[in-house]
Amino acid sequence: MTAQHHRVVVLGASPKPARHANQAIRLLKAQGYQVAPVHPRYCEIEGLTVIPSLEAVTGPVHTLTLYLGAQRSVPLTDTIVALRPGRVIFNPGTESPELERRLEQAGIPAVHGCTLVMLRTGTF
């Protein structure tokens, strides 16, 4: 699957350039991926329209990359499973055994890695 056909949802998107989520959005865009930032308080990040919630995401999602800690992601477990992403990337600091168990039960692959490193090394 080529980058332009690869839709990536960034949960915990940030407009702050120093944040890893923002850096991932910029690098994903630069490499040609379809990027869908999700955050309840922002309308636009890096020139992209922000989706206010996971429930508002429509269409297929190849990758969901997490930039939320477990205390914020675990309450979204049912929504994440219902989204049926092709995989979920747990960036450092977002690990959640509970969410990972539910993903496994639903047949959704979980990846422990850094989206930025994966993009920079060609392993995304």
C-alpha positions in Angstrom: 0.0 0.0 0.0 1.5 3.4 -1.0 1.6 6.3 1.4 -1.2 8.2 -0.4 -3.6 5.3 0.1 -2.5 4.8 3.7 -4.8 6.8 6.1 -3.3 7.5 9.5 -5.4 8.8 12.5 -3.3 10.6 15.1 -5.1 10.4 18.4 -3.9 13.1 20.8 -2.9 15.5 18.0 -1.2 18.7 19.0 -0.7 22.1 17.4 2.5 22.6 19.4 5.6 22.0 17.2 7.7 20.6 20.0 5.2 17.8 20.7 5.9 14.4 19.2 2.3 14.2 17.9 2.8 17.4 16.0 6.1 16.2 14.6 4.5 12.9 13.5 1.7 14.8 11.7 4.3 16.9 9.8 6.4 13.9 8.9 3.4 11.8 7.8 2.3 14.7 5.6 5.7 15.2 4.2 5.9 11.5 3.3 2.5 11.6 1.5 0.3 9.9 4.0 -3.4 10.8 4.5 -3.4 12.3 8.0 -6.4 12.7 10.2 -5.6 14.5 13.5 -8.1 13.9 16.3 -8.5 16.4 19.2 -11.6 17.8 20.8 -10.4 21.4 21.2 -8.7 22.3 17.9 -10.1 23.0 14.4 -6.9 22.9 12.4 -3.4 21.6 13.0 -0.6 21.9 10.4 -3.2 22.9 7.8 -5.3 19.8 8.3 -8.9 19.9 9.6 -9.0 18.3 13.0 -11.6 15.6 13.7 -13.2 16.3 17.2 -13.5 12.7 18.3 -12.8 9.1 17.2 -16.6 8.6 16.8 -16.5 11.3 14.1 -13.8 9.5 12.0 -15.3 8.0 8.9 -13.9 5.7 6.3 -11.2 3.1 6.5 -8.2 3.6 8.8 -4.9 1.8 8.1 -3.1 3.0 11.2 -4.2 4.6 14.5 -1.2 6.1 16.3 -1.7 6.9 19.9 -0.4 10.0 21.7 -2.6 9.6 24.8 -1.6 7.9 28.0 -3.5 4.9 29.2 -5.8 6.9 31.5 -7.2 8.7 28.5 -7.1 5.9 25.9 -8.7 3.1 28.0 -12.1 4.9 28.2 -11.9 5.0 24.4 -11.3 1.2 24.0 -14.8 0.4 22.6 -14.5 3.3 20.1 -11.0 2.3 19.0 -12.1 -1.3 18.5 -15.3 -0.2 16.6 -13.0 2.0 14.3 -11.4 -1.3 13.1 -8.0 0.2 12.3 -5.5 -2.0 10.5 -3.1 -1.6 13.4 -2.6 0.6 16.5 0.8 2.0 17.3 1.5 2.5 21.0 4.1 5.3 21.0 6.4 5.4 24.1 4.4 6.4 27.2 1.0 5.3 25.7 1.2 1.6 26.7 -2.0 0.0 28.0 -2.2 -3.7 28.7 -6.0 -3.4 28.9 -6.4 -1.7 25.5 -3.9 -4.1 24.0 -5.8 -7.1 25.3 -9.0 -5.8 23.7 -7.3 -5.1 20.4 -5.9 -8.7 20.4 -9.4 -10.1 21.1 -10.7 -8.1 18.1 -7.9 -9.2 15.8 -6.4 -5.7 15.5 -2.5 -5.8 15.6 -0.8 -3.6 18.2 2.6 -2.3 17.6 5.0 -0.9 20.3 7.1 1.6 18.6 7.7 5.3 17.9 5.9 6.6 14.8 8.7 9.2 14.3 11.5 6.5 14.3 9.4 4.2 12.2 8.9 6.9 9.6 12.5 7.9 9.6 13.8 4.4 9.2 11.3 3.2 6.6 9.6 0.7 8.9 6.3 2.5 9.1 
